[in-house]
Structure formats: structure tokens, C-alpha cells
Amino acid sequence: MKGNLTQWINLALYGVTLLLFIAGGALALWRLRREKQGAQAEELARIDTARGTLEALLRGSVFGLVTQAERDYGPGTGEIKRAAVLAGLVRLLPAHLRTEFDEENLGVIIENGLEAAKEIWAREKRFVK
């Protein structure tokens, strides 16, 4: 059972990684094309809202990353777990979009995801002291 859950979490993370890579590449190409054509500020603002979609995908990935870090490193290793989750989020980002998300932004995403994960763990009685 535990192995199945881990496999499903890994499969979901790989799927999210693929979606992030494809979305990031498409957004970068689209924005570059529109800028070259002299796109209006309104159209560029719509493209920037797509960044919000990318951020939402990252927020959705945090639960799996936090859960995996909790399993891998156990209690009392908060900084190590945070670094592992941060590294996981950076790996999910397409290389050309990594400058859009600094450590502070990703830290907020991690903290919010951790709080949500703790609520889920408490309901399922996992990782609760």
C-alpha cells in the first residue's frame, strides 16, 4: 500500500513536471512572438496571468513534495525538508522561467502548502505528533 502511494505521488509529480515544462515553453515563445509584433500592454498582461497558472501548478505540487520530504527525512529536520522541497519546485520550473520565481516566492508557496498538508495529515492521522 505504501509503495503504491509513493508510485502514484511520483507519477503525479512527473506529470506536473511535464505540464510545467510544456506550459513554460509555450508561454515563453508566445510572449516573445507578441513582443516582436508590438503587442499591446493588455495582451502582455494576459500572458502574465498565465504566470499565475504556472504558480498554481507549483502550489499543487507542494503537497506531494512535502509528503515525500516528510517520509524521507522524518521529524526534526525542518531545514533539510524545506531545502528538498525548494529544490523539487525549482526542478519543476522550466529553466527559462526560474528567474520569475525567487526563493522568497517559492518559500511562501512551500509554507502555504505545508499548512494545507498538515491539515490533511491530521485528518488521515499521518505524520502527526
Secondary structure by P-SEA (a helix, b strand, c coil): caaaaaaaaaaaaaaaaaaaaaaaaaaaaaaaaaaaacccaaaaaaaaaaaaaaaaaaaaaaaaaaaaaaaaccccaaaaaaaaaaaaaaaaccccccccccaaaaaaaaaaaaaaaaaaaaaaccccc
